[in-house]
């Protein structure tokens, strides 16, 4: 059975849908308005103030937090048997690593998806800033 997920940031909601995990999203915050398919999902509080009782009632297997959940809140969710993943990427590498971890936990890991996404993002980066030059050592 697929793991259900509650993302606690609009960016996380967008990522989950982009990964094809929209059907596994059990609830979202009131601030999550993209993609349009997310509109019908139950609301689990605000970005800065997640509603723990509502999250628990949705019975997710995973809560994806972005620094907006305190240690005691995370512990409370873990006591309910809910895995909490703090996902606040600061680099492209951290973004992809987090996406891979989410997909793996959700039971939807397909390495070829991430390989292609990495290739495309590096191609775009090089197109914007220029190809790396060879340096003599």
C-alpha positions as CSV (number, residue, x, y, z in Angstrom):
1,X,0.0,0.0,0.0
2,X,1.4,3.4,-0.9
3,X,2.5,5.8,1.9
4,X,0.3,8.8,2.2
5,X,2.0,12.2,2.7
6,X,1.2,15.5,4.2
7,X,3.5,18.3,2.9
8,X,3.7,21.4,5.2
9,X,5.0,23.9,2.6
10,X,3.6,24.9,-0.8
11,X,6.9,24.0,-2.5
12,X,6.7,20.5,-1.1
13,X,3.1,20.1,-2.4
14,X,4.3,21.2,-5.9
15,X,7.2,18.7,-5.7
16,X,5.0,15.8,-4.7
17,X,2.6,16.4,-7.6
18,X,5.6,16.9,-10.0
19,X,6.9,13.5,-8.9
20,X,3.5,11.9,-9.7
21,X,2.7,11.4,-6.0
22,X,-0.5,13.6,-6.0
23,X,-2.7,10.7,-5.3
24,X,-0.7,9.9,-2.2
25,X,-1.1,13.5,-0.7
26,X,-3.5,13.1,2.2
27,X,-3.6,16.8,3.1
28,X,-2.0,20.1,2.6
29,X,-1.6,23.5,4.4
30,X,-4.0,26.4,3.7
31,X,-1.2,28.1,1.8
32,X,-0.8,25.3,-0.8
33,X,-2.6,26.4,-3.9
34,X,-0.5,24.8,-6.6
35,X,-1.0,22.7,-8.6
36,X,-4.8,23.1,-9.1
37,X,-5.3,19.4,-8.4
38,X,-4.3,20.1,-4.8
39,X,-7.3,22.3,-4.2
40,X,-9.5,19.4,-3.2
41,X,-7.2,18.0,-0.5
42,X,-8.0,18.5,3.2
43,X,-6.3,21.4,4.9
44,X,-4.0,20.6,7.8
45,X,-3.4,24.1,9.3
46,X,-1.2,26.9,8.2
47,X,2.4,26.9,6.9
48,X,3.7,28.5,10.1
49,X,1.2,26.7,12.3
50,X,0.4,23.1,11.3
51,X,-2.6,21.6,12.9
52,X,-1.2,18.4,14.5
53,X,-4.6,17.0,15.4
54,X,-5.7,17.3,11.8
55,X,-2.5,15.8,10.5
56,X,-2.8,12.8,12.8
57,X,-6.5,12.4,11.8
58,X,-5.3,12.1,8.1
59,X,-3.1,9.1,9.1
60,X,-0.2,9.9,6.8
61,X,2.9,7.7,6.7
62,X,5.1,10.8,6.1
63,X,5.0,14.5,6.9
64,X,7.3,16.6,4.9
65,X,8.3,19.6,6.9
66,X,10.4,22.6,5.9
67,X,11.7,23.9,9.2
68,X,8.2,25.0,10.1
69,X,7.6,22.3,12.7
70,X,9.2,22.4,16.2
71,X,11.1,19.5,17.7
72,X,8.3,18.8,20.1
73,X,5.7,18.8,17.3
74,X,7.8,16.4,15.3
75,X,8.2,14.1,18.3
76,X,4.4,14.2,18.9
77,X,3.9,13.1,15.3
78,X,6.5,10.4,15.6
79,X,4.8,9.0,18.7
80,X,1.7,8.6,16.5
81,X,3.8,6.4,14.2
82,X,4.2,9.2,11.5
83,X,7.6,9.6,9.9
84,X,8.7,13.3,9.8
85,X,11.2,14.4,7.2
86,X,12.7,17.9,7.5
87,X,13.2,19.1,3.9
88,X,14.7,22.5,3.5
89,X,17.1,22.2,0.5
90,X,19.7,25.0,0.0
91,X,21.4,23.6,-3.0
92,X,20.4,21.8,-6.2
93,X,22.1,18.7,-4.9
94,X,20.1,18.8,-1.6
95,X,16.9,19.3,-3.6
96,X,17.5,16.2,-5.7
97,X,18.6,14.2,-2.7
98,X,15.4,15.1,-0.8
99,X,13.2,14.4,-3.8
100,X,14.8,10.9,-4.1
101,X,14.3,10.3,-0.4
102,X,10.6,11.3,-0.6
103,X,10.1,9.1,-3.6
104,X,11.9,6.2,-1.9
105,X,9.8,6.5,1.3
106,X,6.6,6.9,-0.8
107,X,7.4,3.6,-2.7
108,X,7.8,5.4,-6.0
109,X,11.5,5.6,-6.6
110,X,12.5,5.5,-10.2
111,X,16.2,6.4,-10.6
112,X,15.8,7.2,-14.3
113,X,13.4,10.1,-13.5
114,X,16.0,11.7,-11.2
115,X,18.9,11.1,-13.6
116,X,17.0,12.9,-16.4
117,X,16.0,15.7,-14.0
118,X,19.6,16.2,-13.0
119,X,20.8,16.2,-16.6
120,X,18.2,18.8,-17.6
121,X,18.8,21.1,-14.6
122,X,22.6,21.1,-15.2
123,X,22.1,21.7,-18.9
124,X,19.9,24.7,-17.9
125,X,22.4,26.0,-15.4
126,X,25.3,25.8,-17.9
127,X,23.1,27.5,-20.5
128,X,22.5,30.4,-18.1
129,X,26.0,30.8,-16.7
130,X,28.2,29.3,-19.4
131,X,29.9,25.9,-19.7
132,X,32.7,25.2,-17.3
133,X,36.2,25.8,-18.7
134,X,39.0,23.4,-18.4
135,X,41.7,24.7,-15.9
136,X,45.3,23.8,-16.0
137,X,46.5,22.4,-12.7
